[in-house]
Amino acid sequence: MTRTLSIMIALLASGTAVAQTPPPAPAAPPAGASSGPLEVDVVGGISAPMPIAVPVMPTPAAAGTPAGDTASLGRQVSEIITNDLRNSGLFTPLVGSALRPVSFPQVTAPDFAGWGSTGAQALVQGFVQANGDGTLTVGCYLYDVFAQTELTRQGFVVPPAQWRRAAHKCADQVYTRLSGEGPYFDSRVVYVSETGPKTRRLKRLAVMDQDGANHRFLTNGRSIVLTPRFAPNQQTIAYMSFENDRPRIYVYDVGSGKQRLVVNQPNMTFAPRFSPDGRSIVFSMSVNGNTDIYRVPTSGGTPQRLTTSPGIDTGASYSPDGSRIVFESDRSGGQQLYVMGADGSGQNRISFGGGRYGTPVWSPRGDLIAFTKIGGGFRIGTMTPGGGNETILTNAWQDEGPSWSPNGRVILFFRTGQGSGKADLWSVDLTGKNLRPVPTPLDGSDPAWGPLLP
């Protein structure tokens, strides 16, 4: 599925336009060249990814910044854009000698003939400039090499400490323009960092950019933590902690580093997830040997019970509009997936394939539900909210705990090695072909992909 974007955004620098007059228009396309817009076939693009060039971004004037000199930043920004596009599986960035050096004047006047000889179909050029107010401007231009036309441009003015975000935003701009998909590179992941022997694992909350950069630990590991989930505003994280040997749900404030108990009851509470508006948390609670799904205001209060069937109801996840909830239950004798209204009404089973199903999570698009398929191993799969079109995306010994990218095209999960107990983060796209490991300093499990950063 593709679509064409026609609105071009003016390039900004130092809070104003880079120049008082528009940049020079690219040369007219040569005879016989394609005049249509470049687009990536999202379904077939994995087998034939688009060749794209992302040369080092020049600087109009070399200058030092708290993040490094602008020349070095130009190289690093290009590397991040290159890695983002490569990791999407839809692009093959040029490397080595195929990447021609670019001067600052060439940013708005590309050497289309030269780039065409490399085989690149698309070209990403830009610059890094230090501004008088201490900020940085990262300019980002996308060109169709064959048609010799500019497709889109944008400038990102950021504090030096956020230069990586500017690079991710540029990659998002290119990805969105060429694929028609929504952006997802400028986002973060929260997960459980693990270390130590299999029988005595140290588990800490950790957060990082989606590419593994800017990693930091949030908890000290004195208490086991599980299933962290971002709030929509990304300022808080809900998770289960075994603090004081009592498994209960807490909310962690990312800014202050403080945590607070959500439900102050003696019962075990677990598997939290925020509603799309962030006003409530849905979770599971065990009472007298029975586990049901409850909802509570994020600020705390009296939980509202949503399920009443005998057995274990858990793993609740809201639909993007907040009107429905998918969850897992063993009420039929084994783990299966069910959908109900946000108030607990209309509970219907949707999984009927062989084996068991768990850890469901609704896609941000609303069109699919990801899950863990259990039977002959643990695998990641998707189905429609009505239970149709079941598709298995992975085939390892133990893959589980799916979490969607902000655009609903990529799924993050964790893979446990057979016998070792070692867990690592992986991602796979909806084709099941673009499978790759996600770097973490230590072992990792229970990932949750946050929404796009504001």
Secondary structure, DSSP 8 states (H G I E B T S, - for coil): -----------EETTEESSSS---------TT---S-----TTTTTTS-EEEE------SS----TT--HHHHHHHHHHHHHHHHHHTTSEEE--GGGS----GGGGSS--HHHHHHTT-SEEEEEEEEE-TTS-EEEEEEEEETTTTEEEEEEEEEE-GGGHHHHHHHHHHHHHHHHH-----SSEEEEEEEEES-TTS-EEEEEEEETTS-S-EE-S-SSS-EEEEEE-TTSSEEEEEE-GGG--EEEEEETTT--EEES--SSS-EEEEEE-TTSSEEEEEEEETTEEEEEEEETT----EE----SSBEEEEEE-TTSSEEEEEE-TTSS-EEEEEETTS-S-EE---SSSEEEEEEE-TTSS-EEEEEESSSEEEEEE-TTS-S-EE---SSBEEEEEE-TTSSEEEEEEE-TTT--EEEEEEETTS--EEEE--SSEEEEEEEEEE--
